[in-house]
Amino acid sequence: MWKSLKNLFAGGGGGDVPPPDEKAETSSAAPSRDASSGATSAPDLTACYAELGLAEGADMGAVRRAWKEGLKRVHMDHYSDDPDTRRRAQDKARRLNGAYRALQAALA
């Protein structure tokens, strides 16, 4: 069963489930720090919605559902037999969590 879930990353057997990004994005959905002042800049909410696969302006209920479904799809325990795939799943989970936290703060 777990090996068949690996197909989510390979693009087979996953239906409409997109594979996690092959490379870590340089612009994360999480807030970034300004190196000179140490201040935190506001995250790009459009990127946060896109990371969760939602249209901009979705309500908090839709954000939470998309976040939970995304974490289910890429949970690293599903990919314990392949270190590279597991790493990509962890990276995607971090981006999903960052996008969720940023949207949660903005919509609260």
Secondary structure, 3 states (H helix, E strand, C coil): CHHHHCHHHHCCCCCCCCCCCCCCCCCCCCCCECCCCCCECCCCHHHHHHHCCCCCCCCHHHHHHHHHHHHHHHCHHHHCCCHHHHHHHHHHHHHHHHHHHHHHHHHC
